[in-house]
Amino acid sequence: MRKSIYSLLLAVLTLSACKKSSEGTANVRVINLVPNSTSLDFNVNGSLQVGSIGYGVATAYQGIGSNSPSFTIGQSGTILFSSALGVSANSFYTLYLYDSTTSMKVSFLQDDRTAPPSGKANIRFLHFYKGNVIVDIRQGTSTNMFTNRSATDHFNNSSLLGYTAFDPGTFNVTVYVAGTSVQLFQFPNFTAEAGKSYTFVLRGFSNVTSGPQALQLIPITD
């Protein structure tokens, strides 16, 4: 009898260990692009994962159990968005939060961690500006980096999620109304380092002309 109980206990412990091992850990970060937000909380399976995420802030990657996690985004105790996370162990993901606190939206993307080509920097562009404007992104004032981009166009064209390799260096990155010389914003003296990857995001409200809620282009190191 004692031997049978011992065998049963060993089997249960082995099964539990296998289950834990097979679950694994995914890596998730949150980027707050909601212009009228103050301080957002990222909760996973009912527990606070990261708190006080300010506007424009990108959190560090968080280890999340990959066994059917769910999440909420809250502000001052009010849940603004909730959903499930479809993640795989050992993979990396980003939750891009955008639109507004009254109509929050999320773009949940799996991140490409492939290193840039030798001697190059990887750069891509995502359009989360809350306004009907199609833009070109240029290096300086003349060299096109990304053209004819509209809000959240990556939803319908997954190729727009890919990086483009650029020579490293320091340069201005400028937003133009597509196909024109009308300049909307410039990020000055951006330094692209060889071996690193970056995502430029366009954010802001169309009815705001100045301050942090206006149209802005910011780089995020991936």
C-alpha positions in Angstrom: 0.0 0.0 0.0 2.8 2.4 0.9 4.6 1.7 -2.3 1.3 2.3 -4.3 0.8 5.7 -2.6 4.4 6.6 -3.3 4.1 5.7 -7.0 0.9 7.7 -7.3 2.5 10.8 -5.6 5.5 10.5 -7.9 3.2 10.3 -11.0 1.3 13.5 -9.9 4.5 15.4 -9.3 5.9 14.3 -12.7 2.7 15.3 -14.4 2.7 18.7 -12.7 6.3 19.3 -13.7 5.7 18.4 -17.3 2.7 20.7 -17.4 4.7 23.6 -16.0 7.5 23.0 -18.4 5.3 22.7 -21.5 3.5 26.0 -20.6 6.7 28.1 -20.9 6.9 31.8 -20.9 6.1 34.4 -23.5 7.5 38.0 -23.4 5.1 40.9 -23.7 5.7 44.6 -23.5 3.1 47.5 -23.6 3.5 50.8 -25.5 1.0 53.6 -24.5 0.0 55.7 -27.6 -3.3 56.9 -26.1 -2.9 60.7 -26.2 -5.5 61.5 -23.4 -4.4 58.8 -21.0 -2.6 59.6 -17.8 -1.3 56.4 -16.2 -2.3 53.0 -17.4 -2.1 49.6 -15.7 -1.4 46.3 -17.4 -3.0 43.4 -15.7 -2.6 39.7 -16.6 -5.0 37.1 -15.3 -6.3 39.5 -12.7 -2.9 40.5 -11.3 -1.0 43.8 -11.9 1.9 43.2 -14.2 3.1 46.8 -14.8 1.5 49.9 -13.4 1.6 53.6 -14.1 2.5 53.4 -17.9 2.6 57.0 -19.0 1.8 58.3 -22.5 4.6 57.5 -24.9 6.2 55.0 -22.6 7.3 51.5 -23.7 7.6 49.0 -20.9 10.3 46.4 -20.6 9.3 42.9 -21.8 7.4 41.0 -19.1 7.5 37.3 -18.7 4.0 36.0 -19.1 2.8 32.4 -18.8 1.8 31.2 -22.2 -1.1 29.0 -21.0 -4.1 31.1 -22.3 -3.4 34.4 -20.4 -5.9 37.2 -20.4 -5.2 40.9 -19.8 -6.8 44.2 -19.0 -5.7 47.8 -19.4 -7.0 50.0 -16.7 -6.8 53.6 -15.5 -7.7 54.8 -12.0 -9.3 51.5 -11.3 -11.5 51.6 -14.5 -11.0 48.8 -17.1 -10.6 50.4 -20.5 -9.8 47.3 -22.6 -9.7 43.5 -22.0 -8.9 40.5 -24.1 -7.1 37.2 -24.3 -3.5 36.9 -25.3 -2.7 34.3 -28.0 1.0 33.8 -27.2 3.6 31.1 -27.6 6.4 30.3 -25.3 9.8 31.9 -25.9 8.3 34.5 -28.4 8.2 38.3 -28.1 5.1 40.5 -28.5 4.1 44.1 -28.2 0.7 45.6 -27.2 0.4 49.0 -29.0 -2.4 50.9 -27.2 -3.9 53.7 -29.2 -7.0 55.9 -30.1 -8.5 57.3 -26.8 -9.4 56.3 -23.3 -13.1 56.3 -24.3 -12.5 54.1 -27.4 -9.2 52.3 -26.7 -7.9 50.0 -29.4 -5.0 47.5 -29.3 -2.6 46.3 -32.0 -1.1 43.1 -30.7 2.0 42.2 -32.8 4.6 39.4 -32.6 8.0 41.0 -32.7 10.7 40.0 -35.2 13.9 39.7 -33.1 16.1 38.9 -36.1 19.3 40.9 -36.1 19.7 43.5 -38.9 22.1 42.8 -41.8 25.7 43.3 -40.9 26.6 47.0 -40.5 23.0 48.1 -40.9 20.1 49.3 -38.6 16.6 48.0 -39.0 13.8 50.6 -39.1 10.0 50.3 -39.6 7.0 52.7 -39.3 3.6 52.3 -37.8 0.8 54.8 -38.2 -1.4 55.3 -35.1 -2.3 58.9 -35.5 -6.1 59.5 -34.9 -6.8 61.5 -38.0 -7.3 61.0 -41.7 -3.9 61.8 -43.0 -1.7 59.8 -45.4 2.0 60.4 -44.9 5.5 60.0 -46.3 8.4 59.5 -43.9 11.6 61.0 -45.2 15.2 61.0 -44.1 15.9 64.7 -43.9 13.7 66.5 -46.4 14.2 64.5 -49.6 15.0 60.8 -49.2 11.9 58.7 -48.8 12.0 56.0 -46.1 8.3 55.0 -46.1 5.6 56.3 -48.5 1.8 56.6 -48.8 1.1 55.3 -45.3 -2.3 55.6 -43.7 -3.6 55.0 -40.2 -3.2 51.3 -39.0 -2.6 50.2 -42.6 -0.5 47.3 -41.2 -3.8 45.6 -40.3 -4.5 45.0 -44.0 -1.0 44.6 -45.3 1.3 42.5 -43.1 4.3 43.4 -45.3 4.3 46.8 -43.7 5.3 45.2 -40.4 8.7 44.3 -41.8 11.9 46.3 -41.2 13.9 48.1 -43.8 17.7 48.1 -43.4 19.3 51.5 -43.4 22.9 52.8 -43.0 23.6 53.8 -39.4 24.1 57.4 -38.6 22.4 60.6 -37.2 19.8 62.2 -39.3 16.4 64.0 -39.1 13.3 62.0 -39.7 10.4 64.1 -41.2 6.7 63.5 -41.6 5.1 64.9 -44.8 1.6 64.9 -46.2 2.0 62.1 -48.8 3.3 63.2 -52.2 3.7 66.9 -51.1 6.2 69.2 -49.5 3.8 70.0 -46.6 5.8 69.1 -43.5 3.8 67.9 -40.4 6.5 67.0 -37.9 10.3 66.4 -37.7 12.2 64.3 -35.2 15.7 65.8 -35.2 19.0 64.1 -34.9 17.8 60.5 -34.6 20.8 58.2 -34.2 20.4 54.8 -35.8 23.0 52.3 -34.5 24.3 49.4 -36.5 22.9 46.1 -35.1 19.8 47.7 -33.6 16.1 47.7 -34.7 13.7 50.6 -34.3 10.0 51.3 -34.8 8.9 54.8 -35.5 5.3 55.5 -34.5 3.0 58.4 -35.5 0.7 59.3 -32.7 -1.7 62.1 -31.5 -5.1 63.7 -32.1 -6.1 65.5 -35.2 -8.0 68.2 -33.3 -4.9 69.2 -31.2 -2.3 71.4 -32.8 0.3 71.8 -30.0 1.5 70.0 -26.9 2.0 66.2 -26.3 -1.4 65.3 -27.7 -0.6 66.8 -31.1 0.8 64.8 -34.1 4.2 63.5 -33.1 6.7 60.9 -34.5 8.7 59.0 -31.9 11.2 56.2 -32.2 11.1 53.0 -30.1 14.0 50.8 -29.7 13.0 47.2 -30.3 
